Structures are given as C-alpha cells and as structure tokens.
Amino acid sequence: MSVSDNVSNFMGGIETKSCTACKITSITPIATFAILLNSSQDRKGLTIHNQTTQNIDIALPSAIKTDPTPYIRIKTMETMSLPVGYTGQVDVKWTGTAGTGKVYAYEFTL
C-alpha cells in the first residue's frame, strides 16, 4: 500500500498508519492545541502538511526552552519540513476557530 493510499483511508480523530519508511499521523481541527507527535528516537525526518481551512502553529517544546514556546506558522494547504534530527514532541494549535480538513505528519524512520 502506498503513502497516498494510507492518506486517503484516514477518518476522523487522530489516526496513525505505517508505511515502508514512514509513519503517517493525522489530526482533525480542534479549538485548542494538541500533541501531534510524541517524542521518538526513531524519527529521522518529519514533514507536516496543513490540509485544513485554518492556519496552524507548530511548537517544538523540547527544542526551545522559553516561555511561552514560540510557534512556527503553517498556512492552509502548505507543507513544512522540520530539521533533521529533531526527535522531541510536536504540538499543533489552530490560529482561528477550528475549521475542516486534517493536518498530516509524515514521520520518516529510515
């Protein structure tokens, strides 16, 4: 099964599926922040795609020790890759009222 086959099979809530070289996680919009990914020492790379109707803010709380943790904005229908080697927690927060669609995280393990 290809990555695109896995993506097309997502339905509501947070769901994780595996593929040959990655793990795909998705989350539907909510009104507050959520943990998109927990820490993982197996993570070799990470790409996040915002396929929702709202902008999102991504926080890397274990990488940045300031209060409040700064966010990286990903606009609707945009994609961002995180630095190679970041294995910490990844948080997501919607910038407006929760819209529709999903945020996808492609966590590469090879």
N, C-alpha and C positions, 0 to 999 in steps of 0.2 A: 504494500500500500504506500502510495507516495505522500509527501507532506501535504500537497493540495487536497488529496483525498481525506486526510485526517482533519484538515481545517474545515472542510465542507460538512463534516459529521458532528460538529460541536452543537450542543443545545443547552442554553441557559446555565447560569451559575458559573462556578469555577470548575474547569474540567482539564485534566492532563492526559495527553496521549503520547506514546513514544514512537519514534521512527528510527531508522538505522543510525543516524548520527546526531539526533537531537531529541529534546523533549519539548512538546508544544503545550502551553498553558493558555487558557483564555478566561476572561472575566467580563461579565456584563456590567454596564454602568450602575453605580450606586451613588447615593447622595454624599457619602463621606469617603474617607480614604480606606484602602485595603492593602493587605500584603499581597503583592502579585507573585513574588517568589521568595521562598526562604533561602537561607544561605546554603551553598552547595560547593563542596570542594571539587566535585566532578566537572563544574562549569568551565569550559574553555572559551566560550564566547556567548554573547547574548544580543539578540535583535528584538526590538519591541515595535509593533505596528499598531497604531491607533485607528481602528476602523469604526469609531463611534461618531456621533453627531456633535460631540463636545471636545474641546481641548483637554488634555490631561497633563498633570505634573507628575514627574517621576522623581522619587527621592532615594538616595543610597545612604541610609542612616549609619551603617557601619563604616562607610568610607569617609564621611565628613563629620567631624566631632564638634559641630557648632549647634547652637540652639537659637532660633529654630533651624532645622536642617534645610538647606537650600534645595530648590526643585529645578528640574530640567523640564521645560515645556515641550510637549509634542502636540502639534496641531492636528486637527481632524484629518484623517487619511494620510498622515505622514508616518515615516519609519525612522527609527534611530537605533544605532548600534552602540552598546556600552563598551568601555575599554576592555581589551583582552586582559584577563587576569583578575577581574572583579568577581569575587565569589560570595559577597555578602548579600544581605536581604535587599529586596527591591520593593518599594512601596509605590502605589498609584493613587492619585486623587483627581477627581473631575473638577474643572475650573468653574463650571456653572451647574445648573440643575442637571441631574442625571439624564442623559439622552438615550439613544438607542444604538445598537451595534455591539461590538466587542473589542477588547484590547487583546492582542495576541503577543505572547512572549515565546520566542524560539531560542531555547537554551541548548547550545551546542556542547557536546561531550567528547568529541574526537579531536 
